[in-house]
Amino acid sequence: MKRIVWMIAFMASVLGAQAQREVGSWTLTPKELIYENFDSQAQMNAKYKFGLTAGAEAEYQAWQQVAVSAGVFYSGEGYTYGKVKDADKLSQTLHFVSVPILLNFYIEPNLLPGLALKAGVQLGYLLSAKQHIGNVTNTVTGNYKRVNVSIPAGISYTYKAFTADFRYNIGVANLCNVDVIDRSWRTGSFWLTLGYQFVL
């Protein structure tokens, strides 16, 4: 994780500036990259699990320093326990389609063009959930509620048409759909994506 943060900081420091987009302009940015995520529902020292996210976002430059964006993404989120003593490795993967709606604040268009802080709300729909025990895979979609709600917050940097985006999605909806001792299952995920902007 430290290497990812340092990579973003390095990119922001060495890359040149881009021209600030005009108020009223639109851009479309397809994004894809492997990211690091975890599901905070896990109880027995769950570990980080890597997955894949891919999608696209459209952004409208409402004011000089503020833009509004909306997107559609697929993400494979989950957790892993690793191997506990002689037991088989246990992990779960939740497949979501998510729609993030964000406000993007460009910190200083003249001095730091392309650098933006962002926050908003994200709605997700659970397509399926798989549990992996050793080499056996079971469908456990019924253990989870279908609708997920999270609060994304992060930072992005755009150089010319290339965009690096790092955000953390804080799960606020309880996804537990079974009668268990701990009924508080909320997701949390780090997304690191790279994209290319098309001016519409």
Buried (B, 14 or more C-beta within 10 A) or exposed (E): EEEEEEEBEEEBEEBEBBEBBEEEEEBBBBBBBEBBBBBBBBEEEBEEBEBEBBBBBBBBBEEEBBBBBBBEBBBBBBBBBEEEEEEEEBBBBBBBBBBBBBBBBBEEBEEEBBBBEBEBEBBBEBEEBBBBEEEEEEEBBEBBEEEBBBBBBBBBBBBEEBBBBBBBBBBEBBBBBEEEEEEEBBBBBBBBBEBBBEEE
